[in-house]
Amino acid sequence: MVMRSHANLRRPKQARRASMGEHNFQEPFAPPEDWHEPNGNGKYRIIVQDPGPGYRHVVTPDQIRERLSRVPQRFLERLEVVQLSRMTRKKQSFPCYGMQWGSALYLYPIEESFVEQFDLPPRPNLVNESRMYGGEWSEPAPGAWTLTWSDEAARDFYLNNILIHELGHLVDTRNTNYMDRERYAEWFAIHYGYLRSGGRAARRYRRPARRRHHDC
């Protein structure tokens, strides 16, 4: 049963809608984060914070490094920090999967159960995106939705979608309008994330079995 008390009301994650980018440091729905001052040394480091009670990180530093080693390395020139951030009560008020701020990318943990609960209808783009990577949606009760991940699907979603989308925000030095930046990051994630990692052909989709009728 999905509880929907005011205390645990959760807004649907909008899949990376918290990018603060380079041009808008007043983004209203951006969770507060540690600011990492750029040092310009041309190398990035990975910071791992405790995920918080009831949460876990989806990917490891080694998996992040391996995935970033497969993008054109010019995209990493301005990247200085990838932080696996802690989930706090304040951040739960404006949940998201990832964020870009300055020269840092932030990836957020999800529920230990890998079952996310939503008390508002999820936006179509989140439903479609998560299904592309193997997330399974259900509506166990009126006005309640759940998104269930396997370890493999969640890891795929973070490494080939969230991480690459946020990197797209980092390399986008041309667009200043929020919607233009989102469109570019979406394109970047599809091109350098989903398609470069094999697209649909590389992912197992559950299709209903077709019955074949034979004449006796």
C-alpha positions, 0 to 999 in steps of 0.5 A: 500500500502506498501511503500518501500522508502530507509528511511523505508527499513526494513530487514526481521526479522530473528527470534532471530538471534541476540544472543550475547551469552557468547562467541561472544561479536562481533556478527555483527548483534546484536543490542546495548543493556544495559549490566546488570552485573550479581550479582549471587543472583539466582533471575531474575527481569523484566525491561520494557522500553517504546516500542518506537513510533509506537511499542508495547510490545507483552507480560507483565511481569506477562505473562513472569513470569507465562511462566517461572514458567512452565519450569524446574527451573534449567534453571533459575539459571543463568537468572537475567534480562528479558528486554522488550526493546525499539525500536530505529532507530538503532535497526530498521536497524537490527531487531530481536524479541529477544536476549540473552546477558550474564545473560539477555534476551531481547524481542523487540516490534513489530508494533502497528498494529501487521502488519509487513512489509518486503521489502526482501523475508523472510527466509523460517525458519521465514515463517514456524516458524511464521505460526506454531504460527498463523502468516499470510503471504501475498504479497500485491504487487510485492517485498513486504510481510506482516506478520499479527498477532492476539494478541493471536498468537503474544503472543503465538509466544513470550512466547512459542518461542522467550522467550524459544529460548533465554533461550535456549541460556542462558542455553547452556554452551557447544556450542561455534560455532554460528550454533551449538548454534542456533541448540541447541536453536531451539531444546530447543524452540521446546521441552520446548516451542512449544511441552510443550505448546501443539504443533499443537493440542493446536493451532487453525489452519484454514483449508479449509472446505471440501465439502461433496457430497451426492447422491440425 
